[in-house]
């Protein structure tokens, strides 16, 4: 049995400012740093250690990964970065305040862009588009480590992780639109050597 741990990055400066972020690259806030460290401490208290880590090409995920591993005492862990794990691209919404976007396009339209499965914002990606780059990378690069009996950390983003949760939890397109992954909150999956999810729990940090 292997363990796969998914962790969304801690709060970023643009999360704090209520801005659409996507592939833009703001840093963590002080709260975000604390969330990453809390995740590391909580996982350490569970006795969980890692054999390999994966993260995106964006600094908020990379720093979350590094801070978490520092709390784990695993600063020498091999961590692979790949843009396949990046947040969804919000296109023309990137950098805009979410309230301003609602004023410009209407609350209903912005809600569809944010929460629907397959309707992308202008110039950006839908969750379906995001899944189409995340899942092949997961299946081809990450899953072999899990099948080999390794414990794997994936520190990434709300939507890239939702694409994984959709498959791991067996959720439909309507169900995944209701899922929100909190910043810094670890999802722990127990996975058999055949790739079957045998258990899942969300580790509370409060």
ZADO-1210 file (C-alpha; in nm, 4 decimals, padded with zeros to 6 digits):
<atoms>
<atom x="00.0000" y="00.0000" z="00.0000" code="UNK" pos="1"/>
<atom x="00.1305" y="00.3440" z="-00.0977" code="UNK" pos="2"/>
<atom x="00.0130" y="00.6835" z="00.0125" code="UNK" pos="3"/>
<atom x="-00.0560" y="00.9690" z="-00.2267" code="UNK" pos="4"/>
<atom x="-00.0807" y="01.3090" z="-00.0582" code="UNK" pos="5"/>
<atom x="-00.2278" y="01.6035" z="-00.2464" code="UNK" pos="6"/>
<atom x="-00.1750" y="01.9525" z="-00.1034" code="UNK" pos="7"/>
<atom x="-00.2972" y="02.2776" z="-00.2491" code="UNK" pos="8"/>
<atom x="-00.0520" y="02.5649" z="-00.2016" code="UNK" pos="9"/>
<atom x="-00.0942" y="02.7969" z="00.0943" code="UNK" pos="10"/>
<atom x="-00.2703" y="03.1299" z="00.0546" code="UNK" pos="11"/>
<atom x="-00.1065" y="03.3452" z="-00.2131" code="UNK" pos="12"/>
<atom x="-00.0899" y="03.7229" z="-00.2330" code="UNK" pos="13"/>
<atom x="-00.3526" y="03.7173" z="-00.5064" code="UNK" pos="14"/>
<atom x="-00.5806" y="03.4820" z="-00.3107" code="UNK" pos="15"/>
<atom x="-00.5678" y="03.7431" z="-00.0366" code="UNK" pos="16"/>
<atom x="-00.6544" y="04.0206" z="-00.2852" code="UNK" pos="17"/>
<atom x="-00.9413" y="03.8193" z="-00.4438" code="UNK" pos="18"/>
<atom x="-00.7738" y="03.8143" z="-00.7858" code="UNK" pos="19"/>
<atom x="-00.7914" y="03.5476" z="-01.0567" code="UNK" pos="20"/>
<atom x="-00.4422" y="03.3988" z="-01.0602" code="UNK" pos="21"/>
<atom x="-00.4083" y="03.1080" z="-01.3019" code="UNK" pos="22"/>
<atom x="-00.0571" y="03.0931" z="-01.4497" code="UNK" pos="23"/>
<atom x="00.0479" y="03.4231" z="-01.2936" code="UNK" pos="24"/>
<atom x="00.3124" y="03.3761" z="-01.0251" code="UNK" pos="25"/>
<atom x="00.2465" y="03.5621" z="-00.6973" code="UNK" pos="26"/>
<atom x="00.4222" y="03.4604" z="-00.3776" code="UNK" pos="27"/>
<atom x="00.2734" y="03.3135" z="-00.0603" code="UNK" pos="28"/>
<atom x="00.1388" y="03.5431" z="00.2097" code="UNK" pos="29"/>
<atom x="00.2472" y="03.5075" z="00.5705" code="UNK" pos="30"/>
<atom x="-00.0712" y="03.3089" z="00.6257" code="UNK" pos="31"/>
<atom x="00.0171" y="03.0882" z="00.3281" code="UNK" pos="32"/>
<atom x="00.3601" y="03.0164" z="00.4731" code="UNK" pos="33"/>
<atom x="00.1919" y="02.9174" z="00.8000" code="UNK" pos="34"/>
<atom x="-00.0532" y="02.6897" z="00.6170" code="UNK" pos="35"/>
<atom x="00.2311" y="02.5108" z="00.4388" code="UNK" pos="36"/>
<atom x="00.4220" y="02.4611" z="00.7633" code="UNK" pos="37"/>
<atom x="00.1075" y="02.3425" z="00.9415" code="UNK" pos="38"/>
<atom x="00.0513" y="02.0843" z="00.6685" code="UNK" pos="39"/>
<atom x="00.4064" y="01.9560" z="00.7133" code="UNK" pos="40"/>
<atom x="00.3690" y="01.9321" z="01.0888" code="UNK" pos="41"/>
<atom x="00.0327" y="01.7575" z="01.0609" code="UNK" pos="42"/>
<atom x="00.1675" y="01.5001" z="00.8152" code="UNK" pos="43"/>
<atom x="00.4725" y="01.4419" z="01.0344" code="UNK" pos="44"/>
<atom x="00.2426" y="01.3827" z="01.3325" code="UNK" pos="45"/>
<atom x="00.0678" y="01.1157" z="01.1227" code="UNK" pos="46"/>
<atom x="00.4019" y="00.9428" z="01.0658" code="UNK" pos="47"/>
<atom x="00.3869" y="01.0045" z="00.6920" code="UNK" pos="48"/>
<atom x="00.7137" y="01.0434" z="00.5009" code="UNK" pos="49"/>
<atom x="00.7710" y="01.0739" z="00.1272" code="UNK" pos="50"/>
<atom x="00.9835" y="00.8967" z="-00.1316" code="UNK" pos="51"/>
<atom x="00.9358" y="01.1537" z="-00.4085" code="UNK" pos="52"/>
<atom x="00.7558" y="01.4824" z="-00.4647" code="UNK" pos="53"/>
<atom x="00.5950" y="01.6616" z="-00.7588" code="UNK" pos="54"/>
<atom x="00.4979" y="02.0254" z="-00.7975" code="UNK" pos="55"/>
<atom x="00.4160" y="02.2835" z="-01.0635" code="UNK" pos="56"/>
<atom x="00.6260" y="02.5524" z="-01.2305" code="UNK" pos="57"/>
<atom x="00.4681" y="02.8212" z="-01.0098" code="UNK" pos="58"/>
<atom x="00.6398" y="02.9499" z="-00.6971" code="UNK" pos="59"/>
<atom x="00.3392" y="02.9325" z="-00.4644" code="UNK" pos="60"/>
<atom x="00.3237" y="02.5559" z="-00.5082" code="UNK" pos="61"/>
<atom x="00.7024" y="02.5137" z="-00.5025" code="UNK" pos="62"/>
<atom x="00.7393" y="02.7125" z="-00.1803" code="UNK" pos="63"/>
<atom x="00.4519" y="02.5233" z="-00.0175" code="UNK" pos="64"/>
<atom x="00.6254" y="02.1990" z="-00.1083" code="UNK" pos="65"/>
<atom x="00.9594" y="02.3197" z="00.0296" code="UNK" pos="66"/>
<atom x="00.8138" y="02.4524" z="00.3558" code="UNK" pos="67"/>
<atom x="00.6110" y="02.1362" z="00.4100" code="UNK" pos="68"/>
<atom x="00.9181" y="01.9200" z="00.3567" code="UNK" pos="69"/>
<atom x="01.1231" y="02.1407" z="00.5875" code="UNK" pos="70"/>
<atom x="00.8753" y="02.0666" z="00.8665" code="UNK" pos="71"/>
<atom x="00.8971" y="01.6983" z="00.7728" code="UNK" pos="72"/>
<atom x="01.2750" y="01.7006" z="00.7981" code="UNK" pos="73"/>
<atom x="01.2921" y="01.5927" z="00.4320" code="UNK" pos="74"/>
<atom x="01.4595" y="01.8920" z="00.2680" code="UNK" pos="75"/>
<atom x="01.6690" y="01.6582" z="00.0516" code="UNK" pos="76"/>
<atom x="01.3655" y="01.4884" z="-00.1082" code="UNK" pos="77"/>
<atom x="01.3784" y="01.4645" z="-00.4879" code="UNK" pos="78"/>
<atom x="01.1040" y="01.6974" z="-00.6173" code="UNK" pos="79"/>
<atom x="01.0096" y="01.7152" z="-00.9847" code="UNK" pos="80"/>
<atom x="00.8569" y="02.0317" z="-01.1304" code="UNK" pos="81"/>
<atom x="00.6311" y="02.0251" z="-01.4345" code="UNK" pos="82"/>
<atom x="00.3904" y="02.2761" z="-01.5873" code="UNK" pos="83"/>
<atom x="00.1379" y="01.9942" z="-01.6360" code="UNK" pos="84"/>
<atom x="00.0537" y="02.0502" z="-01.2672" code="UNK" pos="85"/>
<atom x="00.0061" y="02.4269" z="-01.3053" code="UNK" pos="86"/>
<atom x="-00.3192" y="02.5919" z="-01.2069" code="UNK" pos="87"/>
<atom x="-00.5778" y="02.6262" z="-01.4833" code="UNK" pos="88"/>
<atom x="-00.5113" y="02.9216" z="-01.7095" code="UNK" pos="89"/>
<atom x="-00.7770" y="03.1864" z="-01.6423" code="UNK" pos="90"/>
<atom x="-00.6965" y="03.3668" z="-01.9672" code="UNK" pos="91"/>
<atom x="-00.8471" y="03.7163" z="-01.9862" code="UNK" pos="92"/>
<atom x="-00.9590" y="03.6923" z="-01.6228" code="UNK" pos="93"/>
<atom x="-00.6014" y="03.6594" z="-01.4928" code="UNK" pos="94"/>
<atom x="-00.5086" y="03.9469" z="-01.2638" code="UNK" pos="95"/>
<atom x="-00.8663" y="04.0770" z="-01.2380" code="UNK" pos="96"/>
<atom x="-01.0511" y="04.1215" z="-00.9120" code="UNK" pos="97"/>
<atom x="-01.3344" y="03.8685" z="-00.8999" code="UNK" pos="98"/>
<atom x="-01.5895" y="04.1328" z="-00.8029" code="UNK" pos="99"/>
<atom x="-01.4784" y="04.3547" z="-01.0935" code="UNK" pos="100"/>
<atom x="-01.5117" y="04.0577" z="-01.3296" code="UNK" pos="101"/>
<atom x="-01.8696" y="04.0034" z="-01.2094" code="UNK" pos="102"/>
<atom x="-01.9489" y="04.3676" z="-01.2809" code="UNK" pos="103"/>
<atom x="-01.8004" y="04.3439" z="-01.6302" code="UNK" pos="104"/>
<atom x="-01.9460" y="04.0103" z="-01.7450" code="UNK" pos="105"/>
<atom x="-02.2237" y="03.9437" z="-01.4943" code="UNK" pos="106"/>
<atom x="-02.2242" y="03.7183" z="-01.1897" code="UNK" pos="107"/>
<atom x="-02.3892" y="03.4275" z="-01.3717" code="UNK" pos="108"/>
<atom x="-02.1325" y="03.4207" z="-01.6522" code="UNK" pos="109"/>
<atom x="-01.8363" y="03.4450" z="-01.4140" code="UNK" pos="110"/>
<atom x="-01.9855" y="03.1642" z="-01.2030" code="UNK" pos="111"/>
<atom x="-02.0080" y="02.9441" z="-01.5139" code="UNK" pos="112"/>
<atom x="-01.6456" y="03.0154" z="-01.6024" code="UNK" pos="113"/>
<atom x="-01.5310" y="02.9423" z="-01.2475" code="UNK" pos="114"/>
<atom x="-01.7367" y="02.6362" z="-01.1596" code="UNK" pos="115"/>
<atom x="-01.8493" y="02.4614" z="-01.4789" code="UNK" pos="116"/>
<atom x="-01.6577" y="02.1582" z="-01.6028" code="UNK" pos="117"/>
<atom x="-01.6125" y="02.2418" z="-01.9698" code="UNK" pos="118"/>
<atom x="-01.6757" y="02.6148" z="-02.0285" code="UNK" pos="119"/>
<atom x="-01.3453" y="02.8075" z="-02.0360" code="UNK" pos="120"/>
<atom x="-01.3086" y="03.1798" z="-01.9695" code="UNK" pos="121"/>
<atom x="-01.1991" y="03.3873" z="-02.2712" code="UNK" pos="122"/>
<atom x="-00.8482" y="03.2847" z="-02.3702" code="UNK" pos="123"/>
<atom x="-00.8222" y="03.0357" z="-02.0832" code="UNK" pos="124"/>
<atom x="-00.8822" y="02.6763" z="-01.9779" code="UNK" pos="125"/>
<atom x="-01.1837" y="02.4945" z="-01.8424" code="UNK" pos="126"/>
<atom x="-01.1450" y="02.2274" z="-01.5758" code="UNK" pos="127"/>
<atom x="-01.1796" y="01.9739" z="-01.8585" code="UNK" pos="128"/>
<atom x="-00.8883" y="02.1383" z="-02.0432" code="UNK" pos="129"/>
<atom x="-00.6829" y="02.1343" z="-01.7236" code="UNK" pos="130"/>
<atom x="-00.7582" y="01.7645" z="-01.6702" code="UNK" pos="131"/>
<atom x="-00.6429" y="01.6873" z="-02.0239" code="UNK" pos="132"/>
<atom x="-00.2870" y="01.7888" z="-01.9308" code="UNK" pos="133"/>
<atom x="-00.2869" y="01.6847" z="-01.5639" code="UNK" pos="134"/>
<atom x="-00.4169" y="01.3291" z="-01.6030" code="UNK" pos="135"/>
<atom x="-00.1716" y="01.2028" z="-01.8688" code="UNK" pos="136"/>
<atom x="00.1163" y="01.3372" z="-01.6589" code="UNK" pos="137"/>
<atom x="-00.0244" y="01.1725" z="-01.3488" code="UNK" pos="138"/>
<atom x="-00.0803" y="00.8396" z="-01.5223" code="UNK" pos="139"/>
<atom x="00.2515" y="00.8311" z="-01.7082" code="UNK" pos="140"/>
<atom x="00.4906" y="00.9924" z="-01.4589" code="UNK" pos="141"/>
<atom x="00.3447" y="00.9924" z="-01.1074" code="UNK" pos="142"/>
<atom x="00.1433" y="00.6696" z="-01.0954" code="UNK" pos="143"/>
<atom x="00.4423" y="00.4406" z="-01.1705" code="UNK" pos="144"/>
<atom x="00.6008" y="00.5564" z="-00.8433" code="UNK" pos="145"/>
<atom x="00.2793" y="00.4770" z="-00.6553" code="UNK" pos="146"/>
<atom x="00.2545" y="00.1357" z="-00.8180" code="UNK" pos="147"/>
<atom x="00.6170" y="00.0818" z="-00.7158" code="UNK" pos="148"/>
<atom x="00.5231" y="00.1179" z="-00.3501" code="UNK" pos="149"/>
<atom x="00.6413" y="00.4750" z="-00.2953" code="UNK" pos="150"/>
<atom x="00.4742" y="00.7477" z="-00.0927" code="UNK" pos="151"/>
<atom x="00.4182" y="01.0455" z="-00.3210" code="UNK" pos="152"/>
<atom x="00.3594" y="01.4140" z="-00.2464" code="UNK" pos="153"/>
<atom x="00.1888" y="01.6361" z="-00.5040" code="UNK" pos="154"/>
<atom x="00.1894" y="02.0067" z="-00.4109" code="UNK" pos="155"/>
<atom x="-00.0119" y="02.1942" z="-00.6713" code="UNK" pos="156"/>
<atom x="-00.3240" y="02.4063" z="-00.7216" code="UNK" pos="157"/>
<atom x="-00.6971" y="02.4034" z="-00.6635" code="UNK" pos="158"/>
<atom x="-00.7972" y="02.3082" z="-01.0169" code="UNK" pos="159"/>
<atom x="-00.5069" y="02.0834" z="-01.1121" code="UNK" pos="160"/>
<atom x="-00.5782" y="01.8890" z="-00.7918" code="UNK" pos="161"/>
<atom x="-00.9540" y="01.8885" z="-00.8560" code="UNK" pos="162"/>
<atom x="-00.8791" y="01.7162" z="-01.1876" code="UNK" pos="163"/>
<atom x="-00.7024" y="01.4404" z="-00.9924" code="UNK" pos="164"/>
<atom x="-00.9673" y="01.4208" z="-00.7196" code="UNK" pos="165"/>
<atom x="-01.2345" y="01.3765" z="-00.9848" code="UNK" pos="166"/>
<atom x="-01.0666" y="01.0573" z="-01.1045" code="UNK" pos="167"/>
<atom x="-00.9449" y="00.9291" z="-00.7669" code="UNK" pos="168"/>
<atom x="-01.2902" y="00.9760" z="-00.6099" code="UNK" pos="169"/>
<atom x="-01.4819" y="00.8622" z="-00.9171" code="UNK" pos="170"/>
<atom x="-01.6815" y="01.1860" z="-00.9410" code="UNK" pos="171"/>
<atom x="-01.8956" y="01.2985" z="-01.2318" code="UNK" pos="172"/>
<atom x="-01.8760" y="01.6317" z="-01.4115" code="UNK" pos="173"/>
<atom x="-02.1544" y="01.7822" z="-01.1991" code="UNK" pos="174"/>
<atom x="-02.0126" y="01.6473" z="-00.8735" code="UNK" pos="175"/>
<atom x="-01.6621" y="01.7869" z="-00.9212" code="UNK" pos="176"/>
<atom x="-01.8029" y="02.1391" z="-00.9667" code="UNK" pos="177"/>
<atom x="-01.9106" y="02.1245" z="-00.5999" code="UNK" pos="178"/>
<atom x="-01.5620" y="02.0322" z="-00.4729" code="UNK" pos="179"/>
<atom x="-01.3417" y="02.3066" z="-00.3295" code="UNK" pos="180"/>
<atom x="-00.9927" y="02.2231" z="-00.2013" code="UNK" pos="181"/>
<atom x="-00.8825" y="02.4498" z="00.0829" code="UNK" pos="182"/>
<atom x="-00.5350" y="02.6044" z="00.0833" code="UNK" pos="183"/>
<atom x="-00.2788" y="02.3943" z="00.2689" code="UNK" pos="184"/>
<atom x="-00.5177" y="02.1095" z="00.3525" code="UNK" pos="185"/>
<atom x="-00.3686" y="01.7626" z="00.2791" code="UNK" pos="186"/>
<atom x="-00.5734" y="01.4933" z="00.1056" code="UNK" pos="187"/>
<atom x="-00.4379" y="01.1487" z="00.1923" code="UNK" pos="188"/>
<atom x="-00.5114" y="00.8559" z="-00.0402" code="UNK" pos="189"/>
<atom x="-00.4207" y="00.4946" z="00.0353" code="UNK" pos="190"/>
<atom x="-00.3480" y="00.3254" z="-00.2970" code="UNK" pos="191"/>
<atom x="-00.2898" y="-00.0455" z="-00.3617" code="UNK" pos="192"/>
<atom x="-00.0151" y="-00.1835" z="-00.5869" code="UNK" pos="193"/>
<atom x="-00.2787" y="-00.2216" z="-00.8599" code="UNK" pos="194"/>
<atom x="-00.3691" y="00.1479" z="-00.8459" code="UNK" pos="195"/>
<atom x="-00.6970" y="00.1037" z="-00.6570" code="UNK" pos="196"/>
<atom x="-00.7877" y="00.3733" z="-00.4036" code="UNK" pos="197"/>
<atom x="-00.8453" y="00.1865" z="-00.0785" code="UNK" pos="198"/>
<atom x="-00.9100" y="00.4859" z="00.1456" code="UNK" pos="199"/>
<atom x="-00.9154" y="00.8653" z="00.1609" code="UNK" pos="200"/>
<atom x="-00.9124" y="01.1238" z="00.4356" code="UNK" pos="201"/>
<atom x="-00.8671" y="01.4970" z="00.4543" code="UNK" pos="202"/>
<atom x="-00.6276" y="01.5982" z="00.7287" code="UNK" pos="203"/>
<atom x="-00.7708" y="01.8885" z="00.9310" code="UNK" pos="204"/>
<atom x="-00.5241" y="02.1592" z="01.0224" code="UNK" pos="205"/>
<atom x="-00.7352" y="02.3453" z="01.2779" code="UNK" pos="206"/>
</atoms>
